Amino acid sequence: MSSEPLIRRSFVERRLSHAELASDGGTGVGERSPRVDVRLKLIDLSLVPRWGLKGRGVSAWLSRNGASLPSADNRAERQADGSLLARLSLAEVLVLAALDRQASLAEAMERIPPEGEDACYPVPRRDSHCWFVAVGEDAHKMFAKLCAVDLAPDRFADGQIAQTSVARLSAIVVRNDLKDALSFFLLADSASAEYLWDCLLDAMTEFGGAVSYSPVTASA
Amino acid sequence: MSGQPARLSAPSGAFIDRSRPLTFTFDGRDYEAFAGDTVASALAANRIKLISRSFKYHRPRGIFSLASCEANTLVEVNGAPNIFAERHLLSDGDRVRGQNYSGSLAHDCNAWIGAFGRFLPVGFYYHAFFRPRGAWRLWEPILRRIAGLGQVDVNAAHGYYDKAYLFADVAVIGGGPAGLSAALAASQEGARVLIVDDQPVLGGSLNYTRCDAAGMRAQAERNALAAKVAGTARITVMTGASCEGVFADRWLAIVRGRRLYKLRADRAVLATGALEQPAVFRNNDLPGIMLGSAAQRLIKAYGVRPGKSAVVLTANDFGYGVTLDLADAGVNVAAVIDVRGYIKASALRSAVAARTIRIEAGTMVSEALGRAHLHAVRIGRVQPNAGYAAPFAAIDCDLLCVSTGFAPNLALAAQGGARLVYDQRTAMYRPQDLPQGVTVAGAANQRFELGAVIADGERAGRAIAAGEPGESALSATHPLPICMHPRGKEFVDFDEDLTVRDIKDTIASGFDDIQLLKRYSTAGMGPSQGKHSAVNTVRIAALARGENESLIGTTTFRPPYCGESFGVLAGRSFDPVRRTPMHHRHVEAGAQMMVAGAWLRPAYYGDPAEAEQAVANEVAAVRGRAGLIDVSTLGKIEIRGPDAAEFVDRIYFTPHRKQPVNRTRYAVMTDATGAITDDGIVCRLSERHFFVTATTSGVDAAVRAMYLWNAHWQLDVDIAHVTAAYAAVNLAGPQSRAILALLCSDVDLASAAFPYMGVRTGHMAGVPARLLRVGFVGELGFEIHIPAGCGEFVWDRILEAGRASGLKPFGVEAQRLLRLEKGHIIVGQDTDGLTHPLEVGMRWNAAAKPFFIGSAALAAHQQRGIERILVGFELDAVSARPKECHLVIERNEIAGRVTSCAYSAALGRAIGLAYVRPHQSEPGQTFSIRVDGGKLVRARVVTLPFYDPGNARQNA
């Protein structure tokens, strides 16, 4: 299922409408900003497309469509079209669209029938999971207040994935540095998005964190 | 306000910042201090000796260990009770009060209790207060008023407390010489190290102890080690942090300020030092008597002269170091009382002798003199077996420093699983059977010479097994620093005001096992958890039993090590809340939200004061026009693949293998015992694709069961849990088809084209949707599933489209009544953990469907016959209305229970569902229900459904 962006709303839309926005600091997201003194930024990317694929035929499907499966589980690799392909297991991947351009993989993925093909089954991750990103050198310290996995930069490499619990929610954490700024994508149950958002904001407070602006939010 | 009369000049006072003066109050009076001062050091700087009153006898108490080893220094700070005065760093304006007194701290109205101590023997409260019968009611309020330490301010503002994780390869607990050297050694091997120390400055005992006659070595070693640690990037230091617990697999609880850190380390080095222990003699608790290490801390860390004229009671070399430090601080040391008969030559002793300080060998303090504080001691010759040392002299003093031995600080090691064994050679405990990855180092490992301590730290840092303790351990601790006095008052446990006699009486009463001794006497059960009392208690027990200490055993060490505030324990926790995509629309429409598992759902829309009417209006809208309910919380599962039909058929009690495409079926899931665990709708979208709904609270277990069973079956099927991915609404009522037609143009909604129990895919207001014709509420109805991100948009469009038709949103309360009228069960309400399908009237054709999960059990149930069955019932208009779980009674026995009951406006009477015995279940039969007050009402069995028995409305 896909729908037009105008009728799609972020899972934290009400929170965003009340947030004081911060500068993006040149990370490529959040270009509009009244605050520039923010060391740690939280950005909602829930309106950016993302897809899930499951099944023993995933690897072959990706190969047929010019995408490369990362060599190990819990690794994410940037694809030629700019999308980030996160390997959750040998039989499950998550594809996160590039923030600034259309993913060519998207068209192929949306052609997969709902019942799947060749043991490759689409999963509606755009709706099942909210998508946030925390950007800043203290991001791993902030996560240490919510998550038992050590995300310190020297322990959790760029492109590494943790399928873990964040604030007692099952979550997928992907380190994906944005223009050399330490960044973590966080994907979790969309129904708990506001709860998680509030937890993140609370945890960010001691690091001078603030909500930053996502250009995608405005276009929706 | 006076200006800190006991304050020494620099360089004494390494912990304080003299450039930052501050003021505080103690019991209402203003005092001065410096940043870096603790409450205890600031009071000592102002020559305040009396800090609190003891728990039982209200005896005056002051600084003793300055290491939180006894309850003497518990004070109230800014309204928070039971704060250790030596742990609380002063802030400007702090308000401090003593505790456990009535009247004033100096003139406690309850101090008289001490004079009657002989009438309050140990365990007296087990024997008294209960006779004559009824006496307890008189005593209880008095005792409760007296008991307890400190007062909780129930109006205190809430503080912000939270938790965080910490990570390290090697955790080093203790920042003394052993800990620092362990950290350096571990880091040299590539480990990422975290040092946790409860003091504000690294160095541990090096910050106060004296290792050499010149008094230079400790500080030099501290500075060198600290500089190396500071220059090592792999080492992180947490000062002012206390390790409160060691749990399985090196899970360490660290408290700093208002945060609980949860640390999981690959290895843990417990360099927790040794706790200097009290000597036991008459009046050994008077203010002015303190451990030698406490006096050294005051002098060196805080720049405070602890007294004017001192006596040092010692049994080791450390006492001579204390003597030299006192002398250097300008304290007149009147004498050194050395318990040992033979004093081994040492540089420290020679230095003391060189200063012509009187040394009395083979002597013991037999009694301290004074009322509010110490003013003299009596000394006598040491007697065997802690016998009374009849005094031969008295020495005036306002300070008695006690340095007679140590107890390795092994509480954390014991918490982690180590066994503590008393070593008769050293008169100290040592750890055995340490858990994997945990090492003990330094003084905690019976190393007392600085070089040996540092070497042992390096050994632990490199994870090399420990050897035997060295020579220094053999002379560090006196085996029996006790002098029993004929007039008693030799305190063993300061927290609980327990004396030698109390311990001996406990043993004489038969409670001679250490665990019983502890509980009967309460030794070690105070705030300090035996840090200063456990070892001497064991020694007295051994003496009384005529056995070695090693045979006495130890009590159990439990966290927290030092004590945590309730705030730390109750601080921020995480309780996820799930909201549907339309949540804010419900709130904006005045919905009263209710909790359903982790979800929030609208119970009804409107004022709680008019809830009943609001629900009735919603029911009327559904029956008369149309209603819209948010059912996004329903569980949703995609089952796809070549074996999808086979899989679904095996999972559910109901048959699905031959279910036609584009059709739905009501499905019941059972477990291996045949009990109903869930229900929902199974939609077949294609030959290889099923979309299944499940109950809001049952879907997680349902998905788990599916994964589990397919791990056995290995069918070619994919199971995807997609509950949150789809918003869902139920549009129900006679007008629902017309409203839907305004938004959905690509599905033929006519009854013939889209019959009851059909499923279609199409679009709602341009949004891709799955439409199910369902009848849960008994009207023409459509369950519509749309992508969650579009849920609010579609909700708005449906309400707009239905405005002209009188469409009204309805909540869970109305839905419950509507489904009851239709006789539909709710799993978990109308079923319990044992209910099987036959008991709720479902039929099973074993020949047509021989296998599903629970089929074997159900076959047994079928063969045995059922003992209860769920029936619909109705009541006469005048009957009292039963509640859920009211009992069905037959011949004064329980025959069943009510599961649902409500008044139906559509039917004009109360209706319900109840379990009854099979012979009571025929329509027209009556049975009795016992309602509130014990009254029995008669209910009549009726055929289900109550409403629209021909199903004409839902099939419209």
Boltz contact constraints between the chains, C-beta under 6 A:
constraints:
  - contact:
      token1: [A, 1]
      token2: [B, 768]
      max_distance: 6.0
  - contact:
      token1: [A, 1]
      token2: [B, 787]
      max_distance: 6.0
  - contact:
      token1: [A, 3]
      token2: [B, 767]
      max_distance: 6.0
  - contact:
      token1: [A, 3]
      token2: [B, 787]
      max_distance: 6.0
  - contact:
      token1: [A, 3]
      token2: [B, 790]
      max_distance: 6.0
  - contact:
      token1: [A, 7]
      token2: [B, 790]
      max_distance: 6.0
  - contact:
      token1: [A, 7]
      token2: [B, 793]
      max_distance: 6.0
  - contact:
      token1: [A, 8]
      token2: [B, 789]
      max_distance: 6.0
  - contact:
      token1: [A, 8]
      token2: [B, 790]
      max_distance: 6.0
  - contact:
      token1: [A, 9]
      token2: [B, 792]
      max_distance: 6.0
  - contact:
      token1: [A, 14]
      token2: [B, 584]
      max_distance: 6.0
  - contact:
      token1: [A, 54]
      token2: [B, 718]
      max_distance: 6.0
  - contact:
      token1: [A, 55]
      token2: [B, 718]
      max_distance: 6.0
  - contact:
      token1: [A, 115]
      token2: [B, 640]
      max_distance: 6.0
  - contact:
      token1: [A, 115]
      token2: [B, 686]
      max_distance: 6.0
  - contact:
      token1: [A, 115]
      token2: [B, 688]
      max_distance: 6.0
  - contact:
      token1: [A, 115]
      token2: [B, 689]
      max_distance: 6.0
  - contact:
      token1: [A, 116]
      token2: [B, 640]
      max_distance: 6.0
  - contact:
      token1: [A, 121]
      token2: [B, 640]
      max_distance: 6.0
  - contact:
      token1: [A, 121]
      token2: [B, 718]
      max_distance: 6.0
  - contact:
      token1: [A, 123]
      token2: [B, 720]
      max_distance: 6.0
  - contact:
      token1: [A, 124]
      token2: [B, 722]
      max_distance: 6.0
  - contact:
      token1: [A, 124]
      token2: [B, 725]
      max_distance: 6.0
  - contact:
      token1: [A, 127]
      token2: [B, 725]
      max_distance: 6.0
  - contact:
      token1: [A, 127]
      token2: [B, 787]
      max_distance: 6.0
  - contact:
      token1: [A, 127]
      token2: [B, 788]
      max_distance: 6.0
  - contact:
      token1: [A, 127]
      token2: [B, 789]
      max_distance: 6.0
  - contact:
      token1: [A, 128]
      token2: [B, 722]
      max_distance: 6.0
  - contact:
      token1: [A, 128]
      token2: [B, 724]
      max_distance: 6.0
  - contact:
      token1: [A, 128]
      token2: [B, 725]
      max_distance: 6.0
  - contact:
      token1: [A, 144]
      token2: [B, 164]
      max_distance: 6.0
  - contact:
      token1: [A, 144]
      token2: [B, 165]
      max_distance: 6.0
  - contact:
      token1: [A, 145]
      token2: [B, 164]
      max_distance: 6.0
  - contact:
      token1: [A, 148]
      token2: [B, 165]
      max_distance: 6.0
  - contact:
      token1: [A, 150]
      token2: [B, 167]
      max_distance: 6.0
  - contact:
      token1: [A, 167]
      token2: [B, 574]
      max_distance: 6.0
  - contact:
      token1: [A, 168]
      token2: [B, 574]
      max_distance: 6.0
  - contact:
      token1: [A, 168]
      token2: [B, 576]
      max_distance: 6.0
  - contact:
      token1: [A, 169]
      token2: [B, 576]
      max_distance: 6.0
  - contact:
      token1: [A, 189]
      token2: [B, 724]
      max_distance: 6.0
  - contact:
      token1: [A, 190]
      token2: [B, 724]
      max_distance: 6.0
  - contact:
      token1: [A, 190]
      token2: [B, 788]
      max_distance: 6.0
  - contact:
      token1: [A, 191]
      token2: [B, 578]
      max_distance: 6.0
  - contact:
      token1: [A, 191]
      token2: [B, 724]
      max_distance: 6.0
  - contact:
      token1: [A, 192]
      token2: [B, 576]
      max_distance: 6.0
  - contact:
      token1: [A, 192]
      token2: [B, 578]
      max_distance: 6.0
  - contact:
      token1: [A, 194]
      token2: [B, 579]
      max_distance: 6.0
  - contact:
      token1: [A, 195]
      token2: [B, 576]
      max_distance: 6.0
  - contact:
      token1: [A, 195]
      token2: [B, 577]
      max_distance: 6.0
